[in-house]
Amino acid sequence: MNWIVANIKWIMLLSGAVTCTMFYAVIAPQESLRSMFGDSLDGMLSELIVRNWGAMITLMGAILIYGAFSAPSRAVVLTVSGISKLIFITLVLIYGRQYLGHQAGFAIALDLSMVLLFIGYLIGMAKQTRLTQQ
């Protein structure tokens, strides 16, 4: 965990940059759905919802990048971003296992890796805080 704590800035920058690639869904919602899930949705409502989904994920990436440069905000940023990623992982595993063969499977593996790194950092920082308080 010391390695994670020492390198959290770069971990957050890389995680944020990768997460921001979902901006693709804002500009090309149907293509994004096809590449992520191998399927698409029809209608203007789906365009709106997918664009919003892409924008929200992109914002999660942006706050990860912000947190990389703002040490006081890291715990909150990592917690919120981690919870967001865990929700996506859980929803796909419960309701969308048929999509795991597409990019959604890769996204879940990548998001889970990020979440584990985020948890490692939060635990490492809690241990450091406890040691300095003793």
N, C-alpha and C positions, 0 to 999 in steps of 0.2 A: 504494500500500500504506500510505502514511502516513495516508490517510483511514480505512482499515480499522483500523489500530492505534489511532487517536484515538477511534474510535467503537465499539470492540469491546464495551464494556459494553452498549450499546443493541442491537448486533447479536445478542449472546448472549441478552439478555432477550427480544427478539422471536423469535429462533429457538427458545428454550426454551418460550415461551408457545405458539407454533404446534405444536411437537412434543408438548407436553402435551395437545393436543386429542385425541390418540389414547386418552385415558382413556375416550372414548366406546366403544371396543372392550371395555372392562372391564364396562361396564354394559349394553351392547347389542351383543353380539358378532355376531349374524347380520345386524343392520342395518348394522353397521360393515363387514362383509365385502361386503354388497351395494352399499354406496355406494363403497367403495374399489375393488372388483374386478368389480362387476356379477354376482356369484355368491355362493353360500353353501355351507357344509358342513353335513352332518347328524350328529347324535349328540352325546352328552355329552362325548366326547373333544374334539370340535371346539370346544365351548363352553369347555372348560378351556384348550385351546391358544390360542385367540383371546383369551381374557381375559388369559392370561399374556403374550402378545405385546403387547397393549395396555398392560399394566402396565409391561413392560420399556421400551417406547418412551416412556411417560410418565416413567419414571425418568430416561431420557436427557434429556428436556426439563427435568426438575428439576435435574439436575446442570449443565445449561447455565445455568440461572438462578442456581444457587449460584456457578458460575464467574464470572458477571458481577460478583459482589460480592467475589470472592476472587482477586485478581490472581495470587498465587503458584500457584494451582491451574489457571489458565487453559490452559496448554499441555497438561496431562494431560487435562483435560475436553474440550478441542477435539479432541485426537487420538482419544480413545475415542469421542466422539460422531461424529466424522467417519468413523471406520472403520465404526461401526455403520450409518451412513447409506450408505456405499459398499457395504457388504454387501447391504443391501436393494436398492439400485439395480442392482447386478450380478445378483442373483438374479432380479429382475423382467425385466431385459433378456435374460438367458439362458433362463429357463424360463417367463416369463409375458408375453411381448410382446402376447398377445391382450388383456391387461388395460390396455394403455396408453391406450385410448379412454375409460377410466373415471377416477375420481379418482386411481388409481395413477399415471397419466401425469403428472398435476399434482403429485403427491407427489414423483415422481422429479425433475421440473424444480426444484421448491422445495428438495428435499434436495441436489441437485447445486449449486444456487446457494449454499446454506449451506456445503457442503464447500469450495467455491472461496473463499468469504470466510474460512473457518477457515484454509485453507492460506495465503491472503494474509496473515493476521495472523501465523501462525507464521513465515513467511519474513520479514515486516517486523520482527518481534521479533528474529529471528536476526541480521538486518543491523544493527539498533540495538545489539545486544549486542557484535557484532564491532567496530563503530565505537567504542564506549565502552572496549573493551579495548585499543585501539591507542594 
